[in-house]
Amino acid sequence: MAEEGIGQLEADALKRKERLLALKRKREETSGGEEKSADGIKQEEEKILPKPKFRSYKPQDDELQENVLPEATPGDVEMEVKEQLESAKNRGIIEELDLTTLAPRKPDWDLKRDVAQKLAKLERRTQRAIAELIRDRLREGQSDLAEAVAMARPSQQDED
C-alpha cells in the first residue's frame, strides 16, 4: 500500500513538471520565441534595473560618470524681482480691486451663517409669543383697547 502511494506521488510530480515546462515554452513563444540562457536572463535583469542619477555625488568609476547630472544653476532672481516691482507700479490693477473682497472675514462668520435659519425661526416664535401676551392682557383687563395697543407700539418701534 505504501508503495502505491509513493508511486502516485511520483506520477503527480512528473505531471506537474510537464505542465511547468509547457508553461515555460508557451511564455518563451509569446516573448519572441528565443530561448534564453542563464547569461541572457542576467542581461535582461540588468536592463530592467534603473540607472542611478547622481545630483551631488561625484562617482569615481568611469562607467558611472555618464549618470552624473549637471550642476543646477540658480535662476536670475534679480530680474524676477524687477518685473514684480514694475508690475506693482501699474496703478490700473490696484484701482480695479475692490477692498471689500480682500478684507478678511470675521472669525465667527461661519457660525452666523449656520445659525441664521435658527434665528429666523426664533424671531417668528418671539413675535407669536408677544402677540399671545398682548391677547392675554386684553382678555384679563378687558379695558381700553387703545391703551393696550399704545403700550405695544413703543416696544415695536424700538426694535425697528
C-alpha positions as CSV (number, residue, x, y, z in Angstrom):
1,M,0.0,0.0,0.0
2,A,2.8,2.4,0.9
3,E,4.4,1.7,-2.5
4,E,1.2,2.6,-4.3
5,G,1.0,5.9,-2.5
6,I,4.6,6.7,-3.3
7,G,4.2,5.7,-7.0
8,Q,1.1,8.0,-7.2
9,L,3.0,10.9,-5.7
10,E,5.9,10.5,-8.2
11,A,3.4,10.4,-11.0
12,D,1.8,13.6,-9.8
13,A,5.2,15.2,-9.5
14,L,6.1,14.3,-13.1
15,K,2.7,15.7,-14.3
16,R,3.4,19.0,-12.5
17,K,6.9,19.2,-14.1
18,E,5.5,18.6,-17.5
19,R,2.9,21.4,-17.0
20,L,5.6,23.8,-15.8
21,L,7.7,23.0,-18.8
22,A,4.7,23.6,-21.1
23,L,4.0,26.9,-19.5
24,K,7.7,28.0,-19.9
25,R,7.7,27.1,-23.5
26,K,4.5,29.0,-24.1
27,R,5.9,32.0,-22.3
28,E,9.1,31.9,-24.4
29,E,7.0,31.7,-27.6
30,T,5.0,34.8,-26.7
31,S,8.1,36.8,-25.7
32,G,9.8,36.3,-29.0
33,G,10.5,32.7,-29.5
34,E,14.1,32.9,-28.4
35,E,15.4,30.6,-25.8
36,K,17.4,32.4,-23.3
37,S,20.4,31.1,-21.5
38,A,21.3,31.9,-17.9
39,D,23.5,34.8,-19.2
40,G,20.7,36.1,-21.3
41,I,18.4,36.3,-18.2
42,K,21.0,38.2,-16.2
43,Q,21.5,40.7,-19.0
44,E,17.7,41.2,-19.2
45,E,17.6,41.9,-15.5
46,E,20.4,44.4,-15.8
47,K,18.4,46.2,-18.5
48,I,15.4,46.4,-16.3
49,L,17.2,48.0,-13.3
50,P,17.0,51.8,-13.2
51,K,20.2,53.7,-13.7
52,P,21.3,55.8,-10.8
53,K,21.2,59.6,-11.0
54,F,24.0,61.5,-9.2
55,R,23.0,65.0,-8.3
56,S,25.5,65.9,-5.6
57,Y,27.7,62.8,-5.5
58,K,30.8,62.6,-7.8
59,P,31.4,58.9,-8.6
60,Q,34.9,57.7,-9.1
61,D,34.1,54.9,-11.5
62,D,34.2,55.8,-15.2
63,E,31.1,53.8,-16.0
64,L,29.1,55.8,-13.6
65,Q,30.4,59.2,-14.8
66,E,27.7,59.3,-17.6
67,N,24.9,59.2,-14.9
68,V,26.1,62.4,-13.3
69,L,23.6,65.2,-13.7
70,P,24.9,68.7,-14.5
71,E,25.0,71.1,-11.6
72,A,21.9,73.1,-11.2
73,T,22.2,76.8,-11.7
74,P,20.0,79.2,-9.7
75,G,17.6,81.3,-11.6
76,D,18.0,85.1,-12.1
77,V,16.2,86.4,-9.0
78,E,17.1,90.0,-9.7
79,M,15.2,90.0,-13.0
80,E,12.1,88.4,-11.4
81,V,12.1,91.0,-8.6
82,K,12.4,93.9,-11.1
83,E,9.5,92.5,-13.1
84,Q,7.4,92.3,-9.9
85,L,8.3,95.8,-8.9
86,E,7.4,97.1,-12.3
87,S,4.1,95.4,-12.2
88,A,3.4,96.9,-8.8
89,K,3.9,100.3,-10.2
90,N,1.0,99.8,-12.5
91,R,-1.9,101.6,-10.7
92,G,-4.7,100.3,-13.0
93,I,-4.8,96.9,-11.4
94,I,-4.8,98.3,-7.9
95,E,-7.7,100.7,-8.7
96,E,-9.8,97.8,-10.2
97,L,-9.6,95.8,-7.0
98,D,-12.4,96.0,-4.5
99,L,-11.1,96.2,-1.0
100,T,-14.3,94.7,0.5
101,T,-13.5,91.4,-1.3
102,L,-9.9,91.4,0.1
103,A,-10.9,92.2,3.6
104,P,-10.7,89.2,5.9
105,R,-13.9,87.8,7.3
106,K,-14.8,87.9,10.9
107,P,-13.8,84.9,12.8
108,D,-17.4,83.9,13.6
109,W,-18.8,84.4,10.1
110,D,-19.4,80.7,9.6
111,L,-21.2,80.4,12.9
112,K,-23.5,83.3,12.0
113,R,-24.2,81.6,8.6
114,D,-25.1,78.3,10.3
115,V,-27.3,79.9,12.9
116,A,-29.2,82.3,10.6
117,Q,-32.1,79.9,9.8
118,K,-32.5,79.0,13.5
119,L,-32.6,82.7,14.4
120,A,-35.3,83.3,11.8
121,K,-37.4,80.6,13.4
122,L,-36.8,82.1,16.9
123,E,-37.8,85.5,15.6
124,R,-41.1,84.2,14.4
125,R,-41.8,82.4,17.6
126,T,-40.9,85.5,19.6
127,Q,-43.4,87.6,17.5
128,R,-46.1,85.0,18.2
129,A,-45.3,84.9,21.9
130,I,-45.6,88.7,22.1
131,A,-48.9,88.6,20.3
132,E,-50.1,86.0,22.7
133,L,-49.1,88.1,25.7
134,I,-51.0,91.1,24.3
135,R,-54.1,89.0,23.8
136,D,-53.8,87.6,27.3
137,R,-53.6,91.1,28.8
138,L,-56.5,92.2,26.7
139,R,-58.6,89.3,28.0
140,E,-57.6,90.0,31.6
141,G,-58.2,93.7,31.5
142,Q,-61.0,94.0,29.0
143,S,-60.3,97.6,29.5
144,D,-59.3,100.2,26.9
145,L,-58.2,98.5,23.7
146,A,-56.5,101.7,22.5
147,E,-54.4,101.8,25.7
148,A,-53.1,98.3,25.2
149,V,-52.2,98.9,21.6
150,A,-50.4,102.1,22.6
151,M,-48.3,100.2,25.1
152,A,-47.3,97.6,22.5
153,R,-46.3,100.1,19.8
154,P,-43.4,101.8,21.5
155,S,-41.8,98.4,22.1
156,Q,-42.1,97.5,18.4
157,Q,-40.7,100.9,17.3
158,D,-37.7,100.4,19.5
159,E,-36.9,97.2,17.7
160,D,-37.0,98.8,14.3
